[in-house]
């Protein structure tokens, strides 16, 4: 189960990073999603310890809360383009929250894996 989830989210985060190519600030978002992809692939190989994912999850969720828009206007309108700054901030915050949630999931899965090998 850990390997399937790690590959699924690793590939998903690579896709997220690729979507940032034509974003106004790809130098910020490609590394953010790239780190999440690498962390997921590390979970596939059972290389990183659970505390690594817990720390990453705390950072991702902390930044997601910080990045939350002052006024929530939703994530999507009629099209994928940026309509307002608040919608763009909500999308970015949502992406960070997804990364954080996955990091916590990987912490649990790697914890189970490490406890079985000891």
MARRO-575897 format. One record per residue (C-alpha): residue number from 1; residue in three letters; x, y, z. Coordinates in pm, whole numbers. Example, Ala and Ser with C-alpha at 12.3 -4.5 7.8 and 13.67 -1.06 7.14 Angstrom:
<atom num="1" residuo="ALA" u="1230" v="-450" w="780"/>
<atom num="2" residuo="SER" u="1367" v="-106" w="714"/>
! end
This chain:
<atom num="1" residuo="UNK" u="0" v="0" w="0"/>
<atom num="2" residuo="UNK" u="282" v="242" w="90"/>
<atom num="3" residuo="UNK" u="454" v="191" w="-243"/>
<atom num="4" residuo="UNK" u="138" v="248" w="-446"/>
<atom num="5" residuo="UNK" u="49" v="566" w="-256"/>
<atom num="6" residuo="UNK" u="407" v="695" w="-277"/>
<atom num="7" residuo="UNK" u="423" v="644" w="-655"/>
<atom num="8" residuo="UNK" u="75" v="789" w="-708"/>
<atom num="9" residuo="UNK" u="147" v="1108" w="-517"/>
<atom num="10" residuo="UNK" u="502" v="1133" w="-646"/>
<atom num="11" residuo="UNK" u="374" v="1134" w="-1004"/>
<atom num="12" residuo="UNK" u="89" v="1368" w="-911"/>
<atom num="13" residuo="UNK" u="332" v="1620" w="-761"/>
<atom num="14" residuo="UNK" u="553" v="1596" w="-1071"/>
<atom num="15" residuo="UNK" u="242" v="1682" w="-1272"/>
<atom num="16" residuo="UNK" u="164" v="1972" w="-1035"/>
<atom num="17" residuo="UNK" u="518" v="2102" w="-1084"/>
<atom num="18" residuo="UNK" u="485" v="2072" w="-1462"/>
<atom num="19" residuo="UNK" u="163" v="2277" w="-1455"/>
<atom num="20" residuo="UNK" u="359" v="2559" w="-1290"/>
<atom num="21" residuo="UNK" u="585" v="2600" w="-1594"/>
<atom num="22" residuo="UNK" u="387" v="2896" w="-1734"/>
<atom num="23" residuo="UNK" u="283" v="3034" w="-1395"/>
<atom num="24" residuo="UNK" u="392" v="3391" w="-1314"/>
<atom num="25" residuo="UNK" u="621" v="3259" w="-1038"/>
<atom num="26" residuo="UNK" u="737" v="2908" w="-1138"/>
<atom num="27" residuo="UNK" u="1065" v="2951" w="-949"/>
<atom num="28" residuo="UNK" u="862" v="2932" w="-628"/>
<atom num="29" residuo="UNK" u="610" v="2659" w="-706"/>
<atom num="30" residuo="UNK" u="814" v="2409" w="-907"/>
<atom num="31" residuo="UNK" u="1053" v="2350" w="-612"/>
<atom num="32" residuo="UNK" u="760" v="2330" w="-369"/>
<atom num="33" residuo="UNK" u="590" v="2055" w="-567"/>
<atom num="34" residuo="UNK" u="925" v="1905" w="-666"/>
<atom num="35" residuo="UNK" u="1018" v="1857" w="-301"/>
<atom num="36" residuo="UNK" u="683" v="1687" w="-237"/>
<atom num="37" residuo="UNK" u="747" v="1457" w="-535"/>
<atom num="38" residuo="UNK" u="1097" v="1367" w="-412"/>
<atom num="39" residuo="UNK" u="964" v="1305" w="-61"/>
<atom num="40" residuo="UNK" u="699" v="1074" w="-205"/>
<atom num="41" residuo="UNK" u="957" v="879" w="-403"/>
<atom num="42" residuo="UNK" u="1169" v="851" w="-87"/>
<atom num="43" residuo="UNK" u="868" v="689" w="80"/>
<atom num="44" residuo="UNK" u="851" v="440" w="-206"/>
<atom num="45" residuo="UNK" u="1205" v="333" w="-129"/>
<atom num="46" residuo="UNK" u="1142" v="354" w="245"/>
<atom num="47" residuo="UNK" u="1446" v="580" w="276"/>
<atom num="48" residuo="UNK" u="1323" v="868" w="492"/>
<atom num="49" residuo="UNK" u="1215" v="841" w="853"/>
<atom num="50" residuo="UNK" u="865" v="932" w="968"/>
<atom num="51" residuo="UNK" u="987" v="1250" w="1145"/>
<atom num="52" residuo="UNK" u="1101" v="1384" w="806"/>
<atom num="53" residuo="UNK" u="743" v="1368" w="676"/>
<atom num="54" residuo="UNK" u="601" v="1512" w="997"/>
<atom num="55" residuo="UNK" u="831" v="1815" w="974"/>
<atom num="56" residuo="UNK" u="752" v="1858" w="603"/>
<atom num="57" residuo="UNK" u="379" v="1831" w="675"/>
<atom num="58" residuo="UNK" u="397" v="2093" w="949"/>
<atom num="59" residuo="UNK" u="586" v="2330" w="719"/>
<atom num="60" residuo="UNK" u="346" v="2277" w="427"/>
<atom num="61" residuo="UNK" u="36" v="2324" w="642"/>
<atom num="62" residuo="UNK" u="184" v="2622" w="823"/>
<atom num="63" residuo="UNK" u="257" v="2797" w="495"/>
<atom num="64" residuo="UNK" u="-90" v="2699" w="363"/>
<atom num="65" residuo="UNK" u="-252" v="2874" w="660"/>
<atom num="66" residuo="UNK" u="-24" v="3176" w="618"/>
<atom num="67" residuo="UNK" u="-99" v="3192" w="244"/>
<atom num="68" residuo="UNK" u="-479" v="3169" w="289"/>
<atom num="69" residuo="UNK" u="-652" v="3464" w="117"/>
<atom num="70" residuo="UNK" u="-797" v="3749" w="323"/>
<atom num="71" residuo="UNK" u="-1133" v="3687" w="155"/>
<atom num="72" residuo="UNK" u="-1217" v="3339" w="27"/>
<atom num="73" residuo="UNK" u="-1378" v="3358" w="-319"/>
<atom num="74" residuo="UNK" u="-1349" v="2992" w="-409"/>
<atom num="75" residuo="UNK" u="-1097" v="2796" w="-609"/>
<atom num="76" residuo="UNK" u="-1249" v="2798" w="-955"/>
<atom num="77" residuo="UNK" u="-1464" v="3018" w="-1169"/>
<atom num="78" residuo="UNK" u="-1571" v="2955" w="-1527"/>
<atom num="79" residuo="UNK" u="-1216" v="2906" w="-1648"/>
<atom num="80" residuo="UNK" u="-873" v="2807" w="-1517"/>
<atom num="81" residuo="UNK" u="-716" v="3152" w="-1551"/>
<atom num="82" residuo="UNK" u="-659" v="3376" w="-1252"/>
<atom num="83" residuo="UNK" u="-962" v="3598" w="-1200"/>
<atom num="84" residuo="UNK" u="-872" v="3753" w="-865"/>
<atom num="85" residuo="UNK" u="-578" v="3750" w="-628"/>
<atom num="86" residuo="UNK" u="-795" v="3583" w="-363"/>
<atom num="87" residuo="UNK" u="-878" v="3290" w="-593"/>
<atom num="88" residuo="UNK" u="-512" v="3248" w="-683"/>
<atom num="89" residuo="UNK" u="-412" v="3257" w="-315"/>
<atom num="90" residuo="UNK" u="-680" v="2999" w="-234"/>
<atom num="91" residuo="UNK" u="-552" v="2770" w="-509"/>
<atom num="92" residuo="UNK" u="-194" v="2805" w="-390"/>
<atom num="93" residuo="UNK" u="-295" v="2749" w="-29"/>
<atom num="94" residuo="UNK" u="-497" v="2445" w="-133"/>
<atom num="95" residuo="UNK" u="-198" v="2298" w="-314"/>
<atom num="96" residuo="UNK" u="17" v="2346" w="-6"/>
<atom num="97" residuo="UNK" u="-251" v="2184" w="210"/>
<atom num="98" residuo="UNK" u="-259" v="1882" w="-24"/>
<atom num="99" residuo="UNK" u="120" v="1853" w="8"/>
<atom num="100" residuo="UNK" u="93" v="1875" w="387"/>
<atom num="101" residuo="UNK" u="-181" v="1613" w="411"/>
<atom num="102" residuo="UNK" u="17" v="1374" w="191"/>
<atom num="103" residuo="UNK" u="329" v="1426" w="404"/>
<atom num="104" residuo="UNK" u="134" v="1325" w="715"/>
<atom num="105" residuo="UNK" u="-5" v="1022" w="533"/>
<atom num="106" residuo="UNK" u="347" v="922" w="430"/>
<atom num="107" residuo="UNK" u="462" v="967" w="792"/>
<atom num="108" residuo="UNK" u="202" v="714" w="904"/>
<atom num="109" residuo="UNK" u="283" v="471" w="624"/>
<atom num="110" residuo="UNK" u="658" v="488" w="678"/>
<atom num="111" residuo="UNK" u="610" v="454" w="1054"/>
<atom num="112" residuo="UNK" u="421" v="131" w="998"/>
<atom num="113" residuo="UNK" u="691" v="11" w="762"/>
<atom num="114" residuo="UNK" u="975" v="96" w="1001"/>
<atom num="115" residuo="UNK" u="800" v="-69" w="1295"/>
<atom num="116" residuo="UNK" u="760" v="-393" w="1097"/>
<atom num="117" residuo="UNK" u="1129" v="-408" w="1011"/>
<atom num="118" residuo="UNK" u="1240" v="-375" w="1374"/>
! end
